[in-house]
Amino acid sequence: GQKKQSVMSEENMSTHVQQAICGFAKSIALGDKQPIASVLQDTLRLLTLWFTHGERKEVNEAVRVGIREIREEVWLEVIPQLIARIDHSSEQVMNL
């Protein structure tokens, strides 16, 4: 049989990424009673999505909204990852 390749449209991709970012942000915000490793893993996944798809306006906005829900202490754990991406190619990502 012949395999069919599924190609996700840019709009669908953006929608899925936005939903994933919202889900990770909610998980991180509610994770104050979870082990730090679990919260850290979700935070790193959120950052990966943001750094990969942050040039999309709607994705960047989802990150902006999600950040407001997350405690400041969480970001202390990922400072090295944030510093490594300080010179990101997307101006929207850098400005957030």
N, C-alpha and C positions, 0 to 999 in steps of 0.2 A: 504494500500500500504506500501511497504517497503521503508524506507528512505535510500538514497545512501549518504555515507559520502564522502566528497571530501577531499582528502589529497594533500596538496600542496608540491611539491618537494622542497628540500633545495635550488636548483638553482632558482626556481620560487620565493620562499620566499625572497631570497637574492636580486633578481632583483626588486621585489616590494618594499622592504625596501629601496634600493638604490634610486629608483625613488621618494619615499615619502620624503626621506631626502633631495634630490635635490629640490623638490617642496617646502618644508618648508624653506630651506635655501634661496631660491629665494623670497619667500613671506616675510621672515624676512628682507632680504636686501632691498626690495622695500617698506617696511612698515614704512619708516621714517615719512610719513604723516598720518599714522594710529594711532588710540588710543593705548597707551602702553599696555593695557590689551590684545588686539588682537595680538600684537607682542610677548608679554610674553607667551600667550597660545601656539603660534606656536613654540616658543623657547623651552618650556617645552615638547612639543610633539616630537620635534627633539631630545632632550636629552633622552627621554624615548626610542625612537627607537635605539639610539646609545648605551645606557646602556644595552638594551636587546639583541641587535644583533651585537654589536661592536667587538665580537670575530672573526667575519667573515672579512677577509682581505678586500674584495671589499666594504663592508659596512663602515669599518673604513676609507677607502680611500675616499668614498663619503662624509663623515663627514669632513675629512681634506680639501677637495676642497670647501665644503660649508662654512666652517668657514672663509675662506679667503674673502667671499662675505659679511660677516656680520660685521656691525660696532661694535667697542669695547664696546661702551656704553650699548649695548644690554646684554652683558655678565654680567655686573654689577648687573642686576636684578635677575640673577639666581646663584649668588655666593653660597648661602646656598645649592642648589641642587648639585652644583659641588663639594663642600666640603664634602657633605654627601657620595659622590661616589668616594672619593679620593682613597679608598682602594678597588677598583673594582677587581673582580677576573680575568679579562682579562688584560694581560700586555699591549696589543695593545691600549686598551681604556685608561689605566692609562698613557701611554707614550704620547698620543696625547694632 
